[in-house]
Amino acid sequence: MNKTEYSQINETLYHEVLPNGLTVYLLPKNDYHKTYGLFSTNYGSIDNEFIPYGTDKRIKVPDGIAHFLEHKLFEKEEGDVFQLFGQQGASANAFTSFTKTSYLFSTTDQVEKNLVTLLDFVQQPYFTEETVNKEKGIIGQEIQMYEDDPNWRLFFGILNNLYPNHPLHIDIAGTVESIDKITADDLYTCYRTFYQPSNMVLFVVGKMEPEKIMALIRENQEAKEFPPAQEVTRFFPENTNDIIAKDTLETAITREKFVLGIKGLDELPEEGTELLRYKTAVNLLFQLILGNTSQNYLRLYNEGLIDDSFGFEFSLDREFHFADFSGDTDEPEKAAEKVKEIILGFATDPELTEENLALLKKKMLGQYFQSLNSIEYIANQFTQSLFGDRTLFDLPEIIESIQLQDILAAGHAFIKEEAFSEFFMKPTEK
């Protein structure tokens, strides 16, 4: 078992790759009463075209199948796993993103028992045509709920503009039509391909004895038989500038909305440290020029083009990276135009000073250290923040190392005029 000391944040992370390929991380925090276990597979909604385990034939499966599989794993022949966790004093949950599916529990009691339950239920699939067909109605209702959420539709509106030929623009849950095509055999095919231990990460954080917990995990995995590991081969469209420049949706909302998107067109660094530096540098750039303490933000706010709903995010994962800037406004076209002008003019923006960067880095580090007080935050962020051998706990060192020239370089690499797109939502005309 490897041990990494993070002296700056006073944390010790234990790490081991088991013989079956499963990667395990343990973070003891014995000042806390609660413990979280999170079991993740490197498999999400965009992974719908691949070579199944044990074959050499490329297939495409229905959209939404990763999310559907997440739902079905909780249902076993002997009953619902949620109830079992409840009887053992734990609460359980799961979520699917574009690139990952994660299963988790939290408890203040019977940690070892709940950890074994987590490992066992995820590694013992049970699907029948009857239970699959029953689930279609439940997930169909969930899809409808998201379709009624204006901000969700705004987000997928800009994704459709930026990635019209990529599965990223399709709702994580799929569509009512796509999930209707899912069969039990499809679920087993995806499970065998993507739920191999070598494609998965287990993370446990909270009150524990790491040697004892690691021994329990080793024993649990050694008692199970797994097929030999096979590398996962996925297929995606090439990252081209096939961008829809502008689109508008009329729907039942009371106030207009806009979103400005930027698609990352360049290849990303492969090495973990450089990837984390790039992501952090772009985030710092946008905070400097459009954060809520910037002069640009205040000017747009005072002009009535944006309000408190305005926000932005930079998303970076395997196969994609993009930024989106959105909000409610009475002048959506003008708001998008002004935000775009600010972004394109970043290199000469008066906000980009050594003094402003130093203040922002201090603020970002403060928020980071505060967030580490929540083991729920750590549990949810850890597997989402793995960049090669770099983890969530390497972030302070990365933040401190970034200089103004790094931010300018990241801006020039990411911000290109041909990579912009606009999406608007307007109230349906009566």
C-alpha positions, 0 to 999 in steps of 0.5 A: 500500500502506497502512502502519500503525505500532503503536508500543506493540507495535513492529509495522508492518502493511501493508494493501491492497485489490486491484482485484478486491476481495481484502484483503491484510495483511502483517506482516513479522517478520524476527527469525523464520525461519518465515512463515505465509500464511493465506487466509480467506473470510467463509463458515462453517457458518451460511451455509446459506441465501443467494442464489447468485452470478448469480441472484435466487433464495433457496436452502438448501444441506445442513448441513456444506457449508462444511466439506465444501468446505474438504476438497475444495479440497485435491484437484485433478485432478493430485493432492493439494495437501498433497503439493505443499506438502510437496515445497516444504518447507511444511506446510498446514492448513485449518479451518472455523468458524461464520463463516469458512473458512481455508487456511494454510501455514507454511514456513521456505523457498520462501515465494513459491512456497508463497504462490502455491500457496496462492492458486492452489489456493484459487482453482481449484476442482475437484469431480466427483461421484466425488470428492465421494461418496468424501469423504462416508465420510471426513467421516462418520467425522470427524462420528462422532469428534466425536459421541464427544467429551463436551465437544463434545456439551456445547457443542452441547447448550447451543447447541441450547438457545440457538439452537434455530431457528438454524443455529448449533446444528448441528455445523460438519461437519453430520450424516451425513444432511446431507452425503450430500445434497451434490453437486458442483453444490452445491459450485460454487454455494457456491464461486462465491458465497462465494469471490469475492476481495471476500469474502476476506482474505489475511494473511502474517506472518513473514520477508519483504520486504513490497513484494516480497510485495505485488508478487507477490500483485498479479501473481498476482491480475492474471493471473487472471480473476474474475467481477464482484464481487457482494454476498453476501445471507445469510438467518438467523432473527431473534434472538429469545428462543426459548430452551430453558431446560433439557435433559439428555442421558444418555450414556456418561460417568463424571462429570456435566457442566453448562453454563450459557449466556447468549444475546445478545439485544440488537443489537450496536454496528456500529462496529469500535472499539465492538464490540471494546470491548464484547467486551473489557468482557464478557470482563473482567467474567466474569474479575473475577467468575468467573476462577480468582483470584476469591473466587467461584471459590474459594468454589465450588471449596472447596464442591466444586461446580466443579473445575479443569475449570471454564471459560467463554468469550464468543463474538462474531461476525456474527449471534450472541454468547453466553457459556458456563460449564461444568465437571465436577461431582457436583452439576450443578444446584446448580453451574449455579444458583450460577454463575447467581446470581453472574452475575445479581448482577454489578452489586453483586459485591464483586469489581468494584473499580477495584483488581481491574480495574487488576490484571486489565487488567495481567494481560490485557496481559501475556498479550497481549504474550506471545502476540505472540511466537508468529507461529502465534498471530498467524496464527490469530487475525488474521482471527478478530479483524477488527472493521471497521478494527480488528485484533488489534493495536488490543487494547492501546489498547482494554484500557487505555481500558476503565473500570469503568462500561464493564464495568457497561454491557456487563454490563447490555446482555448479562446478562438473566435470560430469556437463560439456559439450562442443559444437563446430561450425566449417565452412562447409568443401568445 
